[in-house]
Amino acid sequence: METGLTAAKIGIVFLLFGSLGLSNSFARFKHPGIFNTKPELDLIKAKISAGEQPWKSAFEKIQASNPTSRTAKPKAKIPGSSDSKHRKDMDEFVLDGEYAYASTLLWYFTGEKKYADHAIEILNAWSIFEDIPMSLYLTWAAPHYLNSAEILKHIPGSGWQESDIEKFSAMVRNYMLPKIRPPAKWEFWPQNHGATTLESHVAISIFLDDEKEFDFALSLFDKHLETYIYYGKKGFADGQSLETCRDLNHTKMGVLGIMHNMQSAFNQGVDLWYRERDRLSQFAEMHAGWMTGETKVPSTICGGKGIWCQGNVSWGNPSGRPPCNETSWEILYNHLSTRLGLSLPITKKMNERNRPLGGINRRNMKWETLLHANMAYSLSGNVNSVFGRYDIERKPGLYRHNGLYLVAPHSYPAQIEFWNFTGKKIWERRSVSKPYLLHEDEISNGQGIIRLRSPGYVETLLLP
């Protein structure tokens, strides 16, 4: 970790990262800590044993999936293409991960060793994985495999051998991570693909105890969320999604990836929910209203073309109009309403009438109701990462850690500019409303000038 940064400045005093008083060594990641922590799993187990709802019906649903009937179909290089007729093997890859995760959960909740044995058999079989034609399918599959592996590795009694854990971990680092890891300049996959990419990236980082990858993934998540769910964007309703005008089915997939990612970060001590509460609550109530029919879709939205339910993809025609695509946003509701006190009446109604949500679906949905219904979250992570917690208020200045830079303007809204040493402005970020995370590749590997502009104020910071 770098604890200082040489700087020349015009304006206020420039603060060094070392002045923050952060430790020079990181605490370990909390395990298990991707989709659930052990205290959460213990609470769910107790609810199941007591026969309480909605956990009882959700548990019966995962039992009914009969995961141990599944036999793994591993392939080092999965065949297929983007043609919808050539995706069967990629679907099977996702399904194997889902069945492994279901068996893992049933092992923990029942204590029956046959479930752990089945999950381990699938994980070991897929340790040969090397490549897949469509990374989208990998971003759906990876979190299922990793959540399974995280529990089996870190909770005693599973029987997963250390040598097999090492083989699986090597596959994750050498083949999954390079295929998933986005470039520093996040200019692609802004849709649901981007959400599941970052969900997978964070899950891999936690499983591998990789602090640098964890920080990098969260630095990209900031940009993705602002691109995917609009708030304060001219010409769009607050809470409108990038995919709202595509169809509600893809929108639902995208926000699931966002919620899962934010939950994993929360489990590791980074609260993204508080900072983004207004954006997410607007999204939830607006879309839940359309999905349930509680509110009417405005005639002006999407250029007057309205909203489709599903199917607006290259190989099919859009079909159906809301109400449709109801779901259950357990994680979002518990954070925004139960923990942070926001009123989300339509989201609450939609959640309750769609329980128990969860199943084997060949996509990115998890066992949402079983694992997160009525969960009282508390921030108990212990990872000193991303500048401690980059969402907290910062004094003006520039901070550096793990190849990332945090720029904290004097006041908001602010404009951040990057200039090279010849006096050419390379880029600018307008309407910045919070401390801004940059990756070093965005600023020519640290060579240039950052200029901060806010009302009545300009500051220039020279990078080393």
C-alpha positions as CSV (number, residue, x, y, z in Angstrom):
1,M,0.0,0.0,0.0
2,E,1.3,3.5,-0.8
3,T,1.0,5.8,2.2
4,G,2.0,9.1,0.6
5,L,1.7,11.1,-2.6
6,T,3.9,14.0,-3.7
7,A,1.8,16.9,-4.9
8,A,2.0,20.5,-6.0
9,K,-1.1,22.5,-5.4
10,I,-2.8,25.8,-6.0
11,G,-5.6,26.6,-3.5
12,I,-6.2,24.7,-0.2
13,V,-3.8,22.5,1.6
14,F,-3.3,19.2,-0.2
15,L,-3.8,16.2,2.2
16,L,-1.6,13.1,2.0
17,F,-3.1,9.7,2.1
18,G,-0.8,8.9,5.0
19,S,-2.5,11.6,7.1
20,L,-5.7,9.5,7.2
21,G,-4.3,7.3,9.9
22,L,-5.1,4.1,8.0
23,S,-3.2,0.9,8.8
24,N,-0.4,-0.2,6.5
25,S,-1.7,-3.7,6.6
26,F,-5.1,-4.9,5.6
27,A,-7.4,-7.0,7.8
28,R,-8.5,-10.2,6.2
29,F,-11.7,-10.5,4.2
30,K,-14.7,-11.8,6.1
31,H,-15.5,-15.4,5.2
32,P,-18.0,-16.6,4.2
33,G,-18.8,-13.2,2.9
34,I,-20.1,-13.1,-0.7
35,F,-23.9,-13.4,-0.8
36,N,-24.3,-14.3,2.9
37,T,-22.2,-14.2,6.1
38,K,-22.2,-17.1,8.6
39,P,-24.4,-15.3,11.1
40,E,-27.0,-14.8,8.4
41,L,-26.9,-18.5,7.4
42,D,-27.3,-19.4,11.1
43,L,-30.3,-17.2,11.4
44,I,-31.9,-18.7,8.3
45,K,-31.2,-22.2,9.6
46,A,-32.9,-21.3,12.9
47,K,-35.9,-19.9,11.0
48,I,-36.2,-23.1,8.9
49,S,-36.0,-25.2,12.0
50,A,-38.8,-23.2,13.7
51,G,-41.0,-23.6,10.6
52,E,-41.3,-19.8,10.2
53,Q,-42.5,-18.1,7.0
54,P,-41.3,-17.1,4.4
55,W,-38.3,-19.3,5.1
56,K,-40.3,-22.5,5.4
57,S,-41.8,-22.3,1.9
58,A,-38.5,-21.0,0.4
59,F,-36.7,-24.0,1.9
60,E,-39.2,-26.4,0.6
61,K,-38.7,-24.8,-2.8
62,I,-35.0,-25.4,-2.8
63,Q,-35.5,-29.0,-1.6
64,A,-37.9,-29.6,-4.5
65,S,-35.2,-28.6,-7.0
66,N,-33.6,-32.0,-6.1
67,P,-30.1,-30.8,-6.8
68,T,-28.3,-34.1,-6.2
69,S,-30.0,-35.5,-9.3
70,R,-27.7,-33.3,-11.3
71,T,-24.6,-34.8,-12.9
72,A,-21.9,-32.3,-13.9
73,K,-21.0,-31.9,-17.5
74,P,-17.6,-30.2,-17.4
75,K,-15.7,-29.0,-20.5
76,A,-12.4,-27.2,-20.4
77,K,-13.4,-25.1,-23.5
78,I,-17.1,-24.8,-23.7
79,P,-18.4,-24.8,-27.3
80,G,-21.1,-22.4,-28.6
81,S,-21.6,-19.0,-30.1
82,S,-23.8,-15.9,-29.7
83,D,-26.4,-17.6,-32.0
84,S,-29.3,-18.5,-29.7
85,K,-29.4,-22.0,-31.3
86,H,-25.8,-22.7,-30.1
87,R,-26.0,-21.9,-26.4
88,K,-26.9,-25.3,-24.8
89,D,-23.4,-26.1,-23.5
90,M,-23.1,-22.6,-22.0
91,D,-26.5,-23.0,-20.3
92,E,-25.3,-26.3,-18.9
93,F,-22.3,-24.6,-17.4
94,V,-24.6,-22.1,-15.6
95,L,-26.9,-24.8,-14.4
96,D,-24.2,-26.9,-12.9
97,G,-23.1,-23.9,-10.8
98,E,-26.7,-23.3,-9.7
99,Y,-27.1,-26.9,-8.6
100,A,-23.8,-26.9,-6.8
101,Y,-24.9,-23.8,-4.8
102,A,-28.3,-25.3,-4.1
103,S,-26.7,-28.5,-2.7
104,T,-24.2,-26.4,-0.7
105,L,-27.1,-24.5,1.0
106,L,-29.0,-27.7,1.7
107,W,-25.9,-29.2,3.3
108,Y,-25.6,-26.2,5.6
109,F,-29.3,-26.1,6.5
110,T,-29.8,-29.9,6.9
111,G,-26.4,-31.2,7.9
112,E,-26.8,-34.0,5.4
113,K,-23.4,-34.8,4.0
114,K,-24.7,-36.0,0.6
115,Y,-25.4,-32.4,-0.4
116,A,-21.8,-31.3,0.4
117,D,-20.5,-34.3,-1.5
118,H,-22.6,-33.4,-4.5
119,A,-21.5,-29.7,-4.6
120,I,-17.9,-30.7,-4.2
121,E,-18.2,-33.2,-7.1
122,I,-19.4,-30.4,-9.4
123,L,-16.8,-27.8,-8.2
124,N,-14.0,-30.4,-8.7
125,A,-15.2,-31.4,-12.1
126,W,-15.3,-27.8,-13.3
127,S,-11.8,-27.1,-12.1
128,I,-10.8,-27.9,-15.7
129,F,-12.6,-24.8,-17.0
130,E,-10.5,-22.6,-19.4
131,D,-12.8,-20.7,-21.8
132,I,-16.3,-19.9,-22.9
133,P,-17.4,-18.1,-26.1
134,M,-19.7,-15.6,-24.4
135,S,-18.4,-14.0,-21.2
136,L,-22.0,-13.0,-20.4
137,Y,-22.7,-16.7,-19.5
138,L,-19.6,-16.8,-17.3
139,T,-20.8,-13.7,-15.4
140,W,-24.1,-15.6,-14.7
141,A,-22.3,-18.8,-13.7
142,A,-19.4,-17.6,-11.7
143,P,-21.3,-16.2,-8.6
144,H,-23.1,-19.6,-8.2
145,Y,-19.8,-21.5,-8.3
146,L,-18.1,-19.0,-6.0
147,N,-20.9,-18.8,-3.4
148,S,-20.8,-22.6,-3.2
149,A,-17.1,-22.7,-2.9
150,E,-17.0,-19.9,-0.4
151,I,-19.2,-21.8,2.0
152,L,-17.6,-25.2,1.5
153,K,-14.1,-23.8,2.0
154,H,-14.7,-21.7,5.1
155,I,-17.3,-23.7,7.1
156,P,-15.8,-26.7,8.8
157,G,-17.1,-30.2,8.0
158,S,-17.8,-30.0,4.2
159,G,-15.0,-32.4,3.4
160,W,-13.6,-30.4,0.5
161,Q,-9.9,-31.4,0.4
162,E,-7.3,-28.7,0.4
163,S,-5.7,-30.0,-2.8
164,D,-9.0,-29.7,-4.6
165,I,-9.6,-26.2,-3.2
166,E,-6.2,-25.2,-4.6
167,K,-7.1,-26.6,-8.0
168,F,-10.4,-24.8,-8.1
169,S,-8.8,-21.5,-6.8
170,A,-6.2,-21.7,-9.5
171,M,-8.9,-22.1,-12.2
172,V,-10.7,-19.1,-10.8
173,R,-7.6,-16.9,-10.8
174,N,-6.1,-18.1,-14.1
175,Y,-9.2,-18.5,-16.3
176,M,-12.3,-17.0,-14.7
177,L,-10.8,-13.7,-13.5
178,P,-9.0,-12.8,-16.8
179,K,-12.2,-13.5,-18.8
180,I,-14.3,-11.4,-16.4
181,R,-12.0,-8.6,-15.4
182,P,-13.0,-5.4,-17.3
183,P,-10.4,-2.9,-18.7
184,A,-9.8,0.1,-16.5
185,K,-11.6,2.4,-18.9
186,W,-15.2,1.2,-18.4
187,E,-16.7,2.1,-21.8
188,F,-18.4,-1.2,-22.6
189,W,-21.1,-3.5,-21.3
190,P,-23.1,-0.7,-19.6
191,Q,-26.2,-2.9,-19.6
192,N,-27.1,-6.0,-17.4
193,H,-23.9,-7.6,-18.7
194,G,-21.9,-4.9,-16.9
195,A,-23.9,-5.5,-13.6
196,T,-23.2,-9.3,-13.7
197,T,-19.6,-8.7,-14.7
198,L,-19.0,-6.6,-11.6
199,E,-21.0,-9.0,-9.4
200,S,-18.6,-11.8,-10.6
201,H,-15.5,-9.6,-10.2
202,V,-16.3,-8.8,-6.6
203,A,-17.2,-12.4,-5.8
204,I,-13.9,-13.6,-7.3
205,S,-12.0,-10.9,-5.3
206,I,-13.5,-12.1,-2.0
207,F,-13.0,-15.8,-2.7
208,L,-9.3,-15.2,-3.6
209,D,-8.7,-12.7,-0.8
210,D,-7.5,-10.2,-3.5
211,E,-7.7,-6.7,-2.1
212,K,-6.5,-5.0,-5.3
213,E,-9.2,-6.6,-7.5
214,F,-11.8,-5.9,-4.9
215,D,-10.9,-2.2,-4.9
216,F,-10.7,-2.1,-8.7
217,A,-14.2,-3.7,-9.1
218,L,-15.8,-1.2,-6.7
219,S,-14.1,1.7,-8.5
220,L,-15.8,0.5,-11.7
221,F,-19.1,-0.1,-10.0
222,D,-19.5,3.6,-9.2
223,K,-19.4,4.4,-12.9
224,H,-21.7,1.5,-13.9
225,L,-24.4,2.4,-11.4
226,E,-24.6,6.0,-12.5
227,T,-24.8,4.8,-16.1
228,Y,-27.3,2.1,-15.4
229,I,-29.8,3.9,-13.1
230,Y,-30.3,7.6,-13.9
231,Y,-30.6,10.2,-11.2
232,G,-30.5,13.9,-12.0
233,K,-29.9,13.1,-15.7
234,K,-31.5,15.6,-18.1
235,G,-34.2,14.1,-20.2
236,F,-34.8,11.1,-18.0
237,A,-37.0,10.3,-15.0
238,D,-35.1,9.8,-11.7
239,G,-34.8,6.0,-11.3
240,Q,-35.1,5.2,-15.0
241,S,-32.8,2.5,-16.1
242,L,-30.6,2.3,-19.1
243,E,-32.6,-0.8,-20.1
244,T,-36.1,0.4,-19.1
245,C,-36.8,1.2,-22.7
246,R,-35.4,-2.1,-23.8
247,D,-37.7,-4.3,-21.7
248,L,-38.4,-5.0,-18.0
249,N,-37.0,-8.5,-18.2
250,H,-33.4,-7.2,-18.9
251,T,-33.9,-4.4,-16.5
252,K,-34.7,-6.9,-13.8
253,M,-31.6,-8.9,-14.5
254,G,-29.4,-5.8,-14.4
255,V,-30.7,-4.6,-11.0
256,L,-30.3,-8.1,-9.6
257,G,-26.6,-8.0,-10.5
258,I,-26.3,-4.5,-8.9
259,M,-28.1,-5.6,-5.7
260,H,-25.9,-8.8,-5.4
261,N,-22.8,-6.8,-5.9
262,M,-23.8,-4.2,-3.3
263,Q,-24.6,-6.9,-0.8
264,S,-21.2,-8.5,-1.2
265,A,-19.5,-5.2,-0.7
266,F,-21.6,-4.6,2.4
267,N,-20.6,-8.0,3.8
268,Q,-17.0,-6.8,3.6
269,G,-17.7,-3.5,5.3
270,V,-18.4,-1.1,2.4
271,D,-21.9,0.5,2.6
272,L,-22.9,1.6,-0.9
273,W,-26.6,1.6,0.0
274,Y,-26.7,4.8,2.1
275,R,-25.0,6.9,-0.5
276,E,-27.2,5.6,-3.4
277,R,-30.4,5.4,-1.4
278,D,-32.3,8.1,-3.4
279,R,-31.3,6.7,-6.8
280,L,-32.3,3.1,-5.8
281,S,-35.5,3.9,-4.0
282,Q,-36.7,5.9,-7.0
283,F,-35.8,3.0,-9.3
284,A,-37.6,0.4,-7.1
285,E,-40.9,2.2,-6.6
286,M,-41.2,3.4,-10.2
287,H,-40.5,0.0,-11.7
288,A,-42.4,-2.0,-9.1
289,G,-45.4,0.2,-9.8
290,W,-45.2,-0.6,-13.5
291,M,-44.6,-4.3,-12.9
292,T,-47.5,-4.7,-10.6
293,G,-49.9,-2.3,-12.3
294,E,-50.1,-0.1,-9.2
295,T,-49.0,2.9,-11.3
296,K,-49.5,3.7,-15.0
297,V,-46.6,3.9,-17.4
298,P,-46.3,7.6,-18.5
299,S,-47.2,8.0,-22.2
300,T,-44.1,10.2,-22.7
301,I,-41.5,7.6,-21.5
302,C,-39.1,6.1,-24.0
303,G,-40.0,8.7,-26.6
304,G,-43.6,7.8,-26.4
305,K,-42.9,4.2,-27.4
306,G,-43.8,2.8,-24.0
307,I,-42.3,-0.2,-22.2
308,W,-42.1,-3.8,-23.2
309,C,-42.2,-6.8,-20.9
310,Q,-39.6,-8.9,-22.5
311,G,-38.0,-10.2,-25.7
312,N,-36.5,-7.0,-27.1
313,V,-33.4,-8.8,-28.3
314,S,-31.7,-9.3,-31.7
315,W,-33.3,-12.6,-32.4
316,G,-36.9,-11.9,-31.3
317,N,-39.6,-9.3,-31.3
318,P,-40.6,-7.4,-28.1
319,S,-43.8,-8.8,-26.5
320,G,-46.2,-7.7,-23.9
321,R,-46.9,-4.5,-22.0
322,P,-46.9,-3.9,-18.2
323,P,-48.0,-5.0,-15.8
324,C,-45.6,-8.0,-16.0
325,N,-42.2,-9.3,-14.7
326,E,-43.0,-9.0,-11.0
327,T,-40.1,-10.0,-8.8
328,S,-39.0,-9.8,-5.2
329,W,-36.3,-7.3,-4.3
330,E,-35.6,-8.6,-0.8
331,I,-32.0,-7.2,-0.5
332,L,-32.9,-3.7,-1.8
333,Y,-36.0,-3.4,0.4
334,N,-34.3,-4.5,3.6
335,H,-31.5,-2.0,3.2
336,L,-33.5,0.9,2.0
337,S,-36.6,0.5,4.1
338,T,-35.8,-1.7,7.1
339,R,-32.3,-0.4,7.7
340,L,-32.4,3.1,6.3
341,G,-36.1,3.9,7.0
342,L,-37.3,4.9,3.5
343,S,-40.9,4.3,2.6
344,L,-41.2,1.7,-0.3
345,P,-44.9,0.6,-0.1
346,I,-45.2,-0.7,-3.7
347,T,-41.9,-2.6,-3.5
348,K,-43.0,-4.1,-0.2
349,K,-46.3,-5.3,-1.7
350,M,-44.6,-6.8,-4.7
351,N,-42.0,-8.6,-2.5
352,E,-44.6,-10.2,-0.3
353,R,-46.9,-11.5,-3.1
354,N,-44.0,-13.0,-5.1
355,R,-42.4,-15.0,-2.3
356,P,-40.7,-17.3,-2.3
357,L,-38.5,-16.0,-5.1
358,G,-35.6,-18.2,-6.2
359,G,-34.9,-21.2,-8.3
360,I,-32.8,-22.8,-11.0
361,N,-33.1,-20.3,-13.8
362,R,-30.0,-20.4,-16.0
363,R,-29.3,-16.8,-15.2
364,N,-28.2,-14.7,-12.3
365,M,-31.2,-15.0,-9.9
366,K,-30.3,-16.6,-6.5
367,W,-32.5,-18.0,-3.7
368,E,-33.6,-14.4,-2.9
369,T,-36.3,-15.1,-0.4
370,L,-34.6,-17.9,1.4
371,L,-31.4,-16.1,1.9
372,H,-32.4,-12.4,2.3
373,A,-36.1,-12.1,3.4
374,N,-36.6,-9.8,6.4
375,M,-32.8,-9.8,7.0
376,A,-31.7,-7.2,9.5
377,Y,-28.4,-6.1,8.1
378,S,-25.6,-4.7,10.2
379,L,-22.3,-3.4,8.9
380,S,-19.8,-5.8,10.4
381,G,-17.1,-6.2,7.7
382,N,-13.5,-5.7,8.7
383,V,-11.8,-5.0,5.4
384,N,-9.8,-1.7,5.4
385,S,-10.1,-1.2,1.7
386,V,-11.1,1.4,-0.9
387,F,-9.6,4.2,1.2
388,G,-11.1,2.8,4.4
389,R,-14.7,3.3,3.1
390,Y,-14.7,5.6,0.1
391,D,-18.3,6.5,0.5
392,I,-17.7,8.5,3.7
393,E,-17.2,12.3,3.6
394,R,-13.7,13.3,2.8
395,K,-11.8,16.5,3.3
396,P,-10.8,18.1,0.0
397,G,-7.7,16.5,-1.6
398,L,-6.3,13.6,-3.5
399,Y,-5.7,10.1,-2.0
400,R,-4.0,7.1,-3.5
401,H,-4.2,3.4,-2.7
402,N,-3.8,0.1,-4.7
403,G,-3.4,1.9,-8.0
404,L,-6.6,3.9,-7.4
405,Y,-7.1,7.6,-6.8
406,L,-9.8,9.2,-4.8
407,V,-10.5,12.9,-5.7
408,A,-12.5,14.8,-3.1
409,P,-13.5,18.3,-4.4
410,H,-14.0,21.3,-2.1
411,S,-17.8,21.4,-2.6
412,Y,-20.5,20.0,-4.8
413,P,-21.5,19.8,-7.6
414,A,-18.0,19.8,-9.0
415,Q,-16.2,19.3,-12.3
416,I,-13.1,17.2,-12.4
417,E,-10.6,17.6,-15.3
418,F,-7.5,15.7,-16.3
419,W,-4.8,17.6,-18.2
420,N,-1.5,16.4,-19.6
421,F,1.7,18.4,-19.2
422,T,1.5,20.1,-22.6
423,G,-1.7,21.9,-21.5
424,K,-4.2,19.7,-23.3
425,K,-7.4,18.7,-21.5
426,I,-7.8,14.9,-21.9
427,W,-11.2,14.5,-20.3
428,E,-13.7,16.0,-17.8
429,R,-16.3,14.7,-15.5
430,R,-19.2,17.1,-14.8
431,S,-21.8,17.3,-12.1
432,V,-19.7,15.2,-9.7
433,S,-21.8,14.9,-6.5
434,K,-19.4,12.8,-4.2
435,P,-15.8,11.8,-3.8
436,Y,-14.7,10.4,-7.2
437,L,-12.8,7.2,-7.7
438,L,-10.3,6.9,-10.6
439,H,-8.2,4.1,-11.8
440,E,-4.6,4.9,-12.7
441,D,-5.2,3.9,-16.3
442,E,-7.6,6.8,-16.6
443,I,-4.9,9.3,-15.8
444,S,-2.1,8.0,-18.0
445,N,-0.6,5.9,-15.3
446,G,-0.4,8.8,-12.9
447,Q,1.3,11.4,-15.1
448,G,-0.6,14.7,-15.4
449,I,-2.7,17.3,-13.6
450,I,-6.1,17.0,-11.9
451,R,-8.1,20.3,-11.8
452,L,-11.1,20.5,-9.5
453,R,-13.8,23.1,-10.2
454,S,-16.7,23.9,-8.0
455,P,-18.7,27.1,-7.3
456,G,-16.3,29.9,-6.6
457,Y,-13.3,27.5,-6.3
458,V,-10.6,26.0,-8.4
459,E,-7.8,23.7,-7.3
460,T,-5.0,22.1,-9.3
461,L,-3.2,19.0,-8.1
462,L,0.0,17.7,-9.8
463,L,0.3,13.9,-9.9
464,P,3.8,12.4,-9.5
